[in-house]
Amino acid sequence: MIILITGGARSGKSNLGENKAKELGKKIVYIATAIAFDEGMKDRILKHRASRPSNWATIEKYRDFLELEKEKDFLKSDLVLLDCMTLMVSNILLESGVDFDNCSMEQVDSLEEKIFKEVKELLNIVLKYKKKLIIVTNEVGMGLVPSFRLGNIFRDIAGRVNQYLAKQADEVYLTVSGIPLKIK
């Protein structure tokens, strides 16, 4: 079973993901994709950790998902909660070192291929081990058009990743102001 949860910033996505995990899983592993790059993100990470039950295992990872086969906590789990896919996309884009103001579309396409490879590896490893999967992601198509190139590249890739995941998912939820709406 794959569940995708999407919505805007502070819409209640993570809370819904955690509640669904508690409802559907007994041994839960939380895959945290955030990197503590500034004080604000450090604070967000601490608050997310505090909101999770202490018996949940946490794996900090945003790529190289095939390595999960070596993780005891992953192998013992029956449900995987990944929060958040759009942070994963951001991390891969930013670690690339690409000059997004001057890069070619071939470079962008190559990065998108790399991101999709990671997404597919995540799905494949979870399905191989017959685990339930909940993915939290940001809805990126309802806001303003970014005024800078990296923002547009991010939005386009994240939007296509979200579309792909929604097609693979058994259930999809949109959260608005803390209210979940099942859309698939």
C-alpha positions in Angstrom: 0.0 0.0 0.0 1.3 3.5 -0.9 -0.3 6.6 0.5 0.6 10.1 -0.8 -0.2 13.1 1.3 0.1 16.5 -0.2 -0.8 20.1 0.6 0.6 23.5 1.1 3.0 24.8 3.8 1.7 24.2 7.3 -1.4 22.5 6.0 -1.3 19.5 8.3 0.4 17.1 6.0 2.9 15.7 8.5 0.3 15.3 11.2 -1.9 13.4 8.8 1.0 11.2 7.8 1.9 10.5 11.4 -1.7 9.7 12.3 -2.1 7.4 9.2 1.2 5.6 10.2 -0.1 5.1 13.8 -3.4 3.7 12.3 -1.8 1.4 9.8 1.6 0.3 11.2 2.9 -1.5 14.2 6.7 -1.1 13.6 7.2 2.3 11.9 10.4 3.7 10.5 10.4 7.4 9.7 12.7 8.5 6.8 13.6 12.1 7.4 14.8 13.9 4.4 15.5 17.3 5.9 19.0 18.8 6.3 19.6 21.1 9.3 21.2 23.9 7.2 20.1 26.9 9.4 18.5 27.7 12.8 14.9 27.6 11.3 15.4 24.2 9.9 17.0 22.9 13.1 14.0 24.1 15.0 11.6 22.4 12.5 13.5 19.1 12.8 13.4 19.2 16.6 9.6 19.9 16.6 9.1 17.0 14.1 11.1 14.7 16.3 9.2 15.7 19.4 5.8 15.0 17.7 6.7 11.4 16.8 6.3 8.5 19.2 9.6 7.5 20.8 9.3 3.9 19.6 9.5 4.9 16.0 12.9 4.4 14.4 14.3 7.3 12.3 16.6 7.1 9.3 18.0 10.3 8.0 18.2 9.8 4.2 17.2 11.6 1.0 19.0 9.4 -1.5 20.7 6.0 -2.0 17.5 4.2 -0.9 18.9 0.8 -1.9 21.1 1.0 1.2 17.9 0.6 3.3 18.5 -3.2 2.8 21.4 -2.8 5.3 19.3 -0.9 7.9 17.9 -3.1 10.7 15.2 -0.6 11.5 14.0 -0.7 7.9 14.0 -4.5 7.8 12.1 -4.8 11.0 9.4 -2.2 10.1 6.1 -2.9 8.5 5.4 0.8 7.5 7.7 3.5 6.2 6.8 7.2 6.5 8.9 9.5 4.3 8.7 13.2 5.2 9.2 15.0 2.9 9.5 14.3 -0.8 9.9 18.0 -1.8 12.8 18.4 0.6 14.4 15.3 -1.0 14.1 17.0 -4.4 15.5 20.2 -3.1 18.5 18.5 -1.5 19.4 16.6 -4.7 19.1 19.8 -6.7 21.2 21.8 -4.3 23.9 19.2 -3.8 24.5 19.0 -7.5 26.5 22.2 -7.6 24.8 23.3 -10.8 24.6 27.0 -11.6 20.9 27.1 -12.1 21.0 30.6 -13.6 23.2 29.5 -16.4 22.8 25.8 -16.8 21.5 24.0 -19.9 18.2 22.2 -20.2 20.3 19.0 -20.7 21.7 19.5 -17.2 18.2 20.0 -15.8 17.0 16.9 -17.5 19.9 14.9 -16.1 19.1 16.1 -12.6 15.5 15.2 -13.1 16.5 11.7 -14.2 18.6 11.4 -11.1 15.8 12.4 -8.9 13.3 10.0 -10.6 15.9 7.2 -10.2 15.9 7.9 -6.4 12.1 8.0 -6.3 11.8 4.7 -8.1 14.5 3.1 -5.9 12.5 4.1 -2.9 9.3 2.6 -4.2 11.1 -0.6 -5.4 12.8 -1.3 -2.1 9.7 -0.7 -0.1 7.6 -2.9 -2.4 10.4 -5.6 -2.5 10.1 -5.9 1.3 6.3 -5.7 1.3 6.0 -2.6 3.5 3.4 0.0 3.6 4.6 3.4 2.5 3.3 6.9 3.3 4.9 9.8 1.5 4.5 13.4 2.5 5.0 16.1 -0.2 4.3 19.7 -0.8 1.7 20.7 -3.4 3.8 23.0 -5.6 1.3 24.0 -8.3 -1.0 26.3 -6.5 1.3 29.2 -5.7 2.9 32.0 -7.5 5.2 31.3 -10.5 8.7 31.6 -9.0 10.5 34.7 -10.2 13.9 32.9 -10.4 15.0 30.0 -12.5 15.9 27.5 -9.7 12.4 28.0 -8.3 10.8 27.2 -11.7 13.1 24.1 -12.1 12.3 22.9 -8.6 8.5 23.5 -9.1 8.5 21.6 -12.4 10.5 18.6 -11.2 8.6 18.4 -7.9 5.3 18.7 -9.7 6.2 15.8 -12.1 7.5 13.7 -9.1 4.2 14.3 -7.3 2.2 13.3 -10.4 4.2 10.1 -10.7 3.7 9.3 -7.1 0.0 10.0 -7.2 -0.3 7.5 -10.1 1.5 4.9 -8.1 -0.4 5.5 -4.9 -3.4 3.5 -3.7 -4.6 6.6 -1.8 -3.9 10.3 -2.1 -4.9 13.0 0.4 -4.8 16.8 0.0 -4.6 18.7 3.3 -6.0 22.2 3.6 -5.9 24.1 6.9 -5.5 20.8 8.8 -8.4 19.2 7.1 -7.6 16.1 4.9 -9.5 15.5 1.7 -9.2 12.1 0.1 -8.8 12.6 -3.6 -7.9 9.1 -4.7 
